[in-house]
Amino acid sequence: MEKERVGFPGRRGAKKIGGNERGRVTGRIQPVPRCRAMTQPRACQEQEDGLREVTLSTQRLRVLPPAVLSNPGLESLDLDRNKLRSITGISKLCNLKRLILSKNEIVDFPTEIQSLVCLEKLELNQNQIRVIPEGVFSHLPRLKHLRLNNNRLGALPKDLTACQGSLQYLNISNNLFRTFPQPVLQLAHLQELHVQNNALRQLPRELFQGQSLKMFKANGNPLREPPSEVCAGGIHQIRNYFNQLQHGSGQEDKRVKTMFLGASLAGKSTICKSLKQGQTELVPKEERTVGIEISEFRIEDFTFLFWDFAGQLEYYMTHHVFITPQALVILVINLHMYQTNDKTFKELVGFWINNLSMRVPNSVVLPVGTHVDCCREEEVEEKRCDIMAKIAAMLMERKSNIAHFIDNLEGSEEPEFYMDQWERLKEMESCTLTILNLVAVNCTDHHDIKKLEATILEHVKNEELFPEVVRVLPPVYRQVEAAIVDIAQGEEMADHGMMDLQYLLSKLSQCEHLANLGRELLQDILRYLHRVGLVVWYEEIKHLESTVFLQPTFLITMFKLLVRYRLVQQLESISVDTLIGEHATIRDRSNWVWTFKSKAMLCHRAVRALVKHQLCSEGMRDIFEEIMGHRPPSRRGKLFSLLEHFELCLEVRHAEALNPQASEFVPGKPWETTRGQGESWYLFPTYLNQTEEVSQVWGGDHPEDLHIRAYFSPEIPEGFFQRFLVKACSFYSTHWVAKATCLLICNGKPLLIKENNQRAYSYLELRCRKPAGRTGFQFAWDFLMAVVFIVQKLAEEWPGLHVCVKTPCRTAGCPAELIWPDMDGTSAMTKEDVKTCGTCGHCFGAELLLPKVPRQLEEPPAQPSAHYYVTSYGTTTFGPSSIHVNRQNISSE
């Protein structure tokens, strides 16, 4: 291996773990072929008479190099991730077509850009620009692509209209726009527009009247007209919205989703029902919530949609499906059970605050203390103060930790390599829970219930707290909603509220005032009602696309058939008649219970028997086949389509031996599956126990293992590892799993994942055996990176969660860790061959610490054959070939 010169910590030239992760290349800009991958200063030579393309990203530049400015023939200049505050001299590059200045330190918009009359692409995103002066864009008549996102802009210059004949792409997301910039309306050829995460309340109708706009993103704005739920449907739905708004004046719809969270027996259901009934309504212990219950009622002109979440931990796995932003969270705390110590606070309060901070970090939380009739008056006040003080301390600790992470990245030797991580942390820093003053109530006192009602109403009227509570809707939206309510409450409607989509559209068309509405518009309105939570229509799930749930509560009933408290007792109570109906015996039932307790798995017959037993007990036996699918399972039922879509279970096929009838897989040809052998089994990771089986198969950790960690702050969210198991094990069919460990096998190579979730020390550890040879390292790092990307993709569902990947130093006992740079997929992690630890001074091959293939000095061998594995994230490849998979199908259809 070719090694660079290295030294001890502090010695000039040493490359340190935790410090400088990439080699800095100095000297002249060297022309290299366009096709070559470049991660150092480079230029591409298109013609022999001069450089046309230069890339100087991540070079910590503060001024433009004279060598660049002396080349007037330059057409493309990439200055991404530097320290530029100005670009003096750029006007000399009069032939420049492409200029990238993203992720620098620019505050004042560089007016010299007006001299670049040939410019077609300009990127100034992720700087600190506040104002763009007039007179720049009027000199850029060829500009097609403009990125200004992640700055501090509140307006655009009027002369942007000079680009109306050319500009096709504009990104002004993550700025400070309060009103829509009018110059954008003159951009007649604009095809793609991004305005996410600003402060827009209203979008202009004129923006959608032309036909040029193909993509529009506006999420993260407090929109009223059109509402965010309409914008989520895309340009076509927005146009339909404005067309209907023309036919009548818009109506204000004041609707608030209210989520009741808290530990078991806190009194959530009692408060929820008392508010709805307008009087005290005690809920007996035996009638406590199972899963989630939904109800609706009005206070003055506000409509409240109450979601009452069960407090048992088993149900928390379903919460990610329904906990949404822009909602009022009522955190119910049993003050009689609460004690002023850290343990009780964590169980009754801290757990919920922490998970809300990660899942919906901009939420408004109203703590409500219950059972005050069981406490002394001074005791109530003492506990109230203790709870509020501890919540404030939690949020302050979170803010301090984020600031510490930001300081670490900014203070590193090469902060430009961590810009994406820095941006993510800055976004998290700007998001924090709003905690309202705790309200203590006696659930048996009508006066206290009315006091709580008045408090809730006061808060939802506060536009600063709830900017999206008012939505402007065309009258037809309310008319369709009212018609659906009538259908749902009609005599012919079954209690489960499921209805075929086409039948529902036909019923709506029969309403006299809706007869002229096209089915396309009706479906748009259904999508809106789905997003606000009034109906449920999962058109993206194959086996549910033609079903609308007019009673969303039944959807919860489906979830709790298999995701519920004390599921083992439900298995044990399956009646003999039900067993016989599924061709099973009492001994089979005992085996089901044992397998579930030991492996968290159920066979298909066990699931059918369990679901039939529970539906019969609730008087819904008639929908069993529709829920479960027919036997034999030639068609997937609704239940498993739902559970697998939300990653709550995994279908596992057991085969006694290899299938000799299976056809050979040939890249580029359709993969013909044969009918699976054996009965289907389903893994429910929530119920896994920690066993030694995984460790035994793995064989123990070795000092030479490739070893990385994905650190989570503030902690690994509840249910995260279980959902990760479902994702990872669906990609790698050979696996062993336990409560906190997972072993994946790909091409005979094992990869171990272990969860460690301690306070201030939460991480997933990934290990694989040290490979031999260049090809072995390529495969090992591809395997590790594929799993890391699964972790990162899943983590995106928690906006308040920070994930940082590190590699521990390989010296035994050394605490140093190498922070991975941003993984943008466009460049290698490092160009160095050797890394030196800044703590212990030991040197290691870079391929042992970061995704890298060791340098090969001899002649390269013939290309190795490609190895494939299936993901749901798009294209993944080991070797020189690739395949694209839209969806993995593991059923036996």
Disulfide bonds with the S-S distance in Angstrom:
none
